């Protein structure tokens, strides 16, 4: 349902009022934490957990367990991290005084950027709308949240939740689609936090440039997994099966394609298929009846994924059975696409589904070439027991994050910067990095004593020579 632009304008103007932004800016740590704890209280309430679970089940087919682990639990951990650290993060940071600036004190003052727009994605529509909101509130901002209209049930829930616990001058949710988002992007915000695809990220960045508005872009890309002959194939296959099928593969840091040593390819494929069965269909009831494997978000994305499979087949890929795929149920089983290559569409875009392209390699140079031919990934995974191999890959590639012998846990570490590089994202989040994202690091200097008149003209030759000596490297 379209939202009248007049209502969007009213919400924007109410928040963007100077007195309102000043009041939020001058709020205490205690007041900000009180606001954040409203979120914790809401999502700890059993009846609300049931609402959240029902919405995500309707949108993405998520089980209660998956909702808890991937949508609710991370938010509670974020609130715990913010509660523990916000006082320290908010304090002025005093800097040492160089000899040439004697008599001056220097510090960094963390103040809110002001008016923030958060645009959430559809793949983790609850967690990735609320998590940045927590940090934006912690920094003292007024916030408009635009959830994804594609996950319509969760979008409505986010609207209901925020309307219940926050006054509109502090946090407002605007629902709607492309037109409403475009209308919001035309407005002058102080910061925009967007989670989504690189293509839409470019649209957001172009819109923000008109107002010289800062942005955080949490994007995606093709995150590779390198598997060499030294790794435990069975263990590695199970880790990849879990990471690839969580949320039906609709995760920005999911393994997007595999680079496997040619001599262990067959062993890996067999172990991967076995792991899928063990994780999702242990009773052999059919993976389409699994309680732990979700569905594709909509029929448009279902068609996109089927087209990727068919294009790969036409170009020589060896594709595993996907006869259980159902457009009506928006269901696609985990599919192995062996013998993949860069001419295939599946290797030209982020998959965002349970399809796993596999490319073999003979030497590490093949690995480096393949990774560097594509845009820099959000995540890069190395499964190897050889420290020499690991070091070589890290030194010769670039990625937002890298994990060795594990997958996807990097996003959960509260003190580790998470985010992409270039095409996979701009800016870092998690913990203090998220707080800084929504803060202006205001440099502050104060004269306590002394003078710098000696640098004024007419120049004193003795002082000039002394400054040259002090500055000499």
C-alpha positions in Angstrom: 0.0 0.0 0.0 1.4 3.4 -1.0 2.2 5.8 1.8 1.1 9.4 1.1 4.2 11.6 0.6 2.5 14.2 2.9 2.8 11.7 5.8 6.5 11.1 5.0 7.1 14.8 4.9 5.4 15.3 8.2 7.4 12.6 9.9 10.6 13.9 8.4 9.9 17.5 9.5 9.0 16.6 13.0 12.3 14.7 13.5 14.4 17.3 11.6 13.3 20.1 13.9 16.4 21.9 15.3 15.1 21.8 18.9 14.3 18.1 18.6 17.8 17.2 17.3 19.4 19.3 20.0 17.4 17.6 22.7 18.5 14.2 21.5 22.1 15.4 21.0 22.3 16.6 24.6 20.6 13.4 26.0 22.6 11.5 28.6 24.0 8.0 28.3 21.4 6.9 30.8 18.6 8.3 28.7 19.8 6.7 25.6 20.2 3.3 27.3 16.7 3.6 28.6 15.4 4.0 25.0 17.5 1.0 23.8 16.2 -1.1 26.7 12.7 -0.6 25.4 13.7 -2.7 22.4 15.2 -5.4 24.7 12.0 -5.4 26.8 9.9 -5.8 23.7 11.8 -8.7 22.1 12.1 -10.5 25.5 8.3 -10.6 25.8 7.0 -14.1 24.8 4.0 -12.8 23.0 6.2 -10.5 20.9 8.6 -13.4 20.1 5.7 -15.3 18.8 4.8 -12.3 16.5 8.3 -11.9 15.3 8.6 -15.7 14.6 5.2 -15.7 12.7 6.2 -12.8 10.5 9.5 -14.2 9.5 8.0 -17.7 8.9 5.5 -16.1 6.5 8.1 -14.1 4.7 11.0 -16.5 4.6 9.9 -19.8 6.0 12.2 -19.5 9.0 11.9 -21.9 11.9 11.5 -20.7 15.4 15.0 -21.8 16.2 16.5 -19.9 13.2 14.6 -16.8 14.2 16.0 -17.0 17.7 19.5 -17.6 16.6 19.8 -15.3 13.6 17.2 -12.5 14.3 16.6 -12.1 18.0 19.7 -13.4 19.8 22.1 -11.0 17.9 20.0 -8.0 18.9 20.1 -9.0 22.6 23.9 -9.4 22.3 24.1 -5.9 20.6 22.1 -4.4 23.4 24.3 -6.1 26.0 27.5 -4.7 24.2 26.1 -1.2 24.0 24.9 -1.2 27.6 28.4 -2.3 28.8 30.4 0.2 26.7 28.3 3.2 25.8 29.6 5.4 28.6 33.2 4.7 27.6 32.5 5.2 23.9 30.7 8.5 24.5 33.5 10.1 26.6 35.8 12.7 25.1 39.0 11.2 23.9 42.1 13.3 24.9 45.1 13.3 22.6 48.8 13.9 23.4 50.1 17.4 22.7 53.0 17.7 20.2 55.9 20.0 21.2 54.9 22.5 18.5 51.5 22.9 20.1 52.5 23.3 23.7 49.9 25.1 25.7 47.0 23.6 23.7 44.8 20.6 24.7 43.4 18.4 22.0 40.4 16.0 22.2 37.8 14.2 20.1 34.2 14.8 21.0 31.6 12.3 19.9 28.4 13.9 18.9 25.4 12.5 16.9 25.4 13.1 13.2 21.8 14.3 13.7 19.0 12.9 11.4 19.5 9.3 10.2 17.8 7.2 7.6 18.1 3.4 8.0 17.1 1.3 5.0 16.7 -2.4 5.9 17.0 -5.5 3.7 14.6 -8.3 3.2 16.9 -11.3 4.0 17.2 -10.6 7.7 14.4 -8.0 7.8 14.0 -7.8 11.6 17.6 -8.0 12.8 19.1 -5.8 10.1 16.5 -3.0 10.6 16.8 -3.0 14.4 20.5 -3.6 14.9 21.7 -0.3 13.3 18.8 1.5 15.0 20.2 0.5 18.4 23.6 2.1 17.5 21.9 5.2 16.0 20.0 5.7 19.3 23.2 5.1 21.3 24.9 7.9 19.4 21.9 10.3 20.0 20.3 10.6 16.6 16.7 10.9 15.4 15.9 8.0 13.1 13.6 7.1 10.3 13.6 3.3 9.6 12.5 2.1 6.1 12.1 -1.7 6.3 12.0 -3.7 3.1 8.6 -4.0 1.5 9.6 -7.4 0.1 9.4 -8.9 3.5 6.0 -7.4 4.0 4.9 -9.2 7.2 8.1 -8.3 9.0 7.9 -4.7 7.8 4.5 -4.4 9.3 5.7 -5.9 12.6 8.7 -3.4 12.7 6.2 -0.6 12.2 3.9 -1.9 15.0 6.8 -2.4 17.4 8.5 1.0 16.9 5.1 2.8 17.1 4.4 1.1 20.4 7.7 1.9 22.1 9.0 5.2 20.7 7.6 8.6 20.1 7.7 9.6 16.5 10.1 12.5 17.1 12.7 9.9 18.2 12.1 6.9 15.9 9.6 6.6 13.0 9.0 3.7 10.6 8.0 4.5 7.0 6.7 1.5 5.1 6.2 1.4 1.3 8.2 0.5 -1.8 10.5 2.1 -4.3 8.5 5.4 -4.6 8.5 5.9 -0.9 12.2 5.1 -0.6 13.0 7.4 -3.5 11.1 10.2 -1.8 13.0 9.7 1.4 16.4 9.6 -0.4 15.6 13.0 -1.9 15.6 14.5 1.6 18.5 16.0 3.4 19.7 13.5 6.0 22.9 13.6 8.0 23.6 9.9 7.5 22.2 7.0 5.6 22.7 3.4 6.6 21.8 1.0 3.8 21.9 -2.8 3.8 21.3 -4.4 0.4 22.7 -5.1 -3.0 25.6 -3.2 -4.7 23.3 -2.0 -7.5 20.9 -0.3 -5.1 23.8 0.8 -3.0 24.9 2.9 -5.9 21.5 4.5 -6.1 21.7 5.4 -2.4 25.2 6.8 -2.7 24.2 8.9 -5.7 21.2 10.3 -3.8 23.3 11.1 -0.7 25.9 12.9 -2.8 23.4 15.6 -3.6 23.4 16.6 0.0 27.0 15.5 0.8 25.4 13.1 3.3 27.7 10.4 4.8 26.7 6.8 4.1 27.3 3.3 5.5 26.7 0.7 2.8 26.5 -2.9 3.9 26.4 -4.7 0.5 27.5 -8.1 -0.6 29.2 -9.8 -3.5 30.6 -13.1 -4.4 32.3 -14.5 -1.2 34.6 -17.4 -2.1 35.6 -20.4 -0.1 39.1 -21.8 -0.9 39.5 -25.5 -0.1 42.9 -27.1 -0.4 44.0 -30.8 0.0 45.1 -30.3 3.6 41.7 -29.6 5.2 39.4 -32.1 6.7 36.9 -32.5 3.8 34.0 -33.9 5.9 34.2 -31.2 8.5 34.7 -28.4 5.9 31.7 -29.7 3.9 29.4 -29.6 6.9 30.4 -26.0 7.8 29.8 -24.9 4.2 26.5 -26.8 4.1 25.3 -25.0 7.2 26.5 -21.6 6.0 25.0 -22.1 2.5 21.6 -23.2 3.6 21.0 -20.8 6.6 18.1 -18.7 5.5 18.0 -20.7 2.3 21.3 -19.2 1.2 19.9 -15.6 1.4 22.8 -14.2 3.5 25.2 -11.6 2.4 28.2 -13.5 3.8 27.1 -16.9 2.7 29.6 -18.9 0.6 28.9 -17.8 -2.9 31.2 -20.1 -4.8 33.9 -22.8 -4.0 37.5 -22.9 -5.2 38.5 -26.5 -4.5 41.8 -28.3 -5.2 41.0 -30.5 -8.2 42.2 -33.7 -6.5 39.6 -33.4 -3.7 36.7 -32.1 -5.7 34.8 -35.4 -5.9 35.3 -36.0 -2.2 34.0 -32.6 -1.3 30.9 -32.8 -3.4 30.0 -36.2 -1.9 30.7 -34.9 1.6 28.6 -31.7 0.9 25.6 -33.7 -0.3 25.9 -36.0 2.8 26.1 -33.0 5.1 22.9 -31.5 3.6 21.1 -34.7 4.4 22.5 -34.9 7.9 21.6 -31.3 8.7 18.3 -30.8 7.0 16.8 -34.2 6.2 18.1 -36.7 8.8 14.9 -38.7 8.7 14.8 -38.9 4.9 11.4 -37.3 4.7 12.4 -35.2 1.7 14.2 -31.8 2.1 11.1 -30.1 0.8 9.5 -31.2 4.1 12.4 -30.0 6.3 11.6 -27.9 9.3 15.0 -26.3 9.1 15.2 -25.2 5.5 13.3 -22.0 4.5 12.0 -20.7 1.2 13.0 -18.1 -1.4 11.6 -14.7 -0.6 9.4 -14.3 -3.6 8.6 -15.8 -7.1 10.7 -13.1 -8.8 13.9 -14.4 -7.0 12.8 -18.0 -7.6 12.7 -17.3 -11.3 16.1 -15.6 -11.1 17.7 -18.6 -9.4 16.2 -21.1 -11.8 17.5 -19.0 -14.7 21.0 -19.1 -13.2 20.8 -22.9 -13.0 19.6 -23.2 -16.6 22.2 -20.8 -17.9 24.9 -22.8 -16.2 23.7 -26.1 -17.6 23.6 -24.6 -21.1 27.2 -23.5 -20.7 28.5 -26.9 -19.6 28.0 -27.0 -15.8 27.2 -30.3 -14.1 24.1 -29.5 -12.0 22.7 -31.8 -9.3 19.0 -32.8 -9.2 16.6 -29.9 -8.5 13.4 -31.6 -9.5 11.8 -30.8 -6.1 11.9 -27.1 -7.0 8.5 -25.5 -6.8 7.6 -22.0 -7.9 4.3 -22.2 -6.1 6.0 -23.0 -2.8 9.0 -20.7 -3.6 11.2 -23.7 -2.8 14.6 -24.6 -4.3 16.6 -27.5 -2.8 20.4 -27.1 -2.3 22.0 -27.4 -5.8 25.6 -28.2 -6.6 26.8 -26.5 -9.9 30.1 -28.3 -10.7 32.4 -27.3 -13.6 31.4 -23.6 -13.2 33.3 -20.8 -15.0 33.2 -17.0 -15.3 31.2 -17.1 -18.5 28.1 -18.3 -16.6 25.6 -15.8 -15.1 25.9 -17.6 -11.8 29.5 -16.3 -11.5 28.5 -12.7 -12.5 26.1 -11.8 -9.7 25.6 -12.6 -6.0 23.5 -15.7 -5.9 21.5 -15.2 -2.7 20.1 -18.7 -2.8 21.0 -22.4 -2.2 23.1 -22.8 -5.3 26.7 -23.7 -4.9 29.0 -23.2 -8.0 32.3 -25.1 -7.8 35.5 -24.3 -9.7 38.6 -26.5 -9.4 42.2 -25.2 -9.2 45.6 -26.7 -9.7 47.8 -24.0 -8.1 47.4 -21.1 -5.8 48.0 -18.7 -8.7 44.7 -20.0 -10.2 43.0 -19.1 -6.9 44.5 -15.6 -6.8 43.6 -14.9 -10.4 40.0 -16.0 -10.0 39.4 -14.0 -6.9 41.0 -10.8 -8.3 39.1 -11.0 -11.5 35.9 -10.4 -9.6 35.0 -7.3 -7.4 36.4 -7.5 -3.9 34.1 -9.8 -1.8 32.4 -9.0 1.5 33.9 -12.2 3.0 36.6 -14.6 2.0 37.0 -18.0 3.5 40.1 -20.2 3.6 39.8 -23.8 4.6 43.4 -25.1 5.0 45.8 -26.4 7.5 48.8 -24.8 5.7 49.8 -21.5 7.3 51.9 -20.8 4.2 48.8 -21.2 1.9 46.7 -19.0 4.2 49.3 -16.2 4.4 49.8 -16.3 0.6 46.0 -15.9 -0.1 45.6 -13.1 2.4 48.6 -11.2 1.1 47.5 -11.4 -2.5 43.7 -10.7 -2.2 41.5 -8.1 -0.6 38.1 -8.6 1.2 35.9 -6.9 3.8 36.5 -9.8 6.2 38.4 -13.1 6.1 38.0 -16.2 8.1 40.3 -19.2 8.3 38.7 -22.7 8.9 35.4 -21.2 9.9 32.5 -19.5 8.2 30.2 -16.5 9.0 31.1 -16.2 12.7 32.9 -12.9 12.0 29.7 -10.9 11.9 28.9 -11.9 15.5 32.1 -10.6 17.1 31.2 -7.3 18.8 34.7 -5.8 18.6 35.6 -6.9 15.1 34.9 -4.4 12.3 32.4 -5.9 9.8 31.8 -4.5 6.4 32.9 -4.6 2.8 35.4 -2.9 0.5 34.4 -1.0 -2.6 31.7 -3.0 -4.4 31.0 -5.0 -1.3 30.5 -2.0 1.0 31.6 1.2 2.5 32.1 1.7 6.2 32.4 -0.7 9.1 30.0 -1.8 11.8 29.8 -3.8 15.0 30.4 -2.5 18.5 32.4 0.8 18.7 32.6 0.9 14.9 28.8 1.2 14.6 28.8 3.9 17.3 31.3 5.9 15.4 29.3 5.3 12.2 26.5 7.3 13.6 28.7 9.9 15.3 30.6 13.0 14.2 34.1 12.8 15.5 34.5 16.4 16.4 38.0 17.6 16.8 38.4 20.1 19.7 41.4 22.2 20.7 41.6 24.6 23.6 44.3 27.1 24.5 45.2 26.7 28.2 48.4 28.8 28.4 51.2 30.2 26.2 51.0 31.7 22.7 51.9 30.9 19.1 52.7 34.5 18.2 56.2 33.4 17.3 54.9 31.9 14.0 53.3 35.2 12.9 55.2 37.5 10.5 57.6 39.1 10.5 59.4 35.8 11.1 62.1 35.5 13.7 65.0 33.6 12.0 66.1 31.9 15.2 62.6 30.6 15.9 62.3 29.6 12.2 65.5 27.5 12.4 64.3 25.9 15.7 61.0 24.8 14.1 62.9 23.3 11.2 65.0 21.2 13.6 61.9 20.1 15.5 60.1 19.1 12.3 63.1 17.2 10.9 62.6 13.5 10.3 
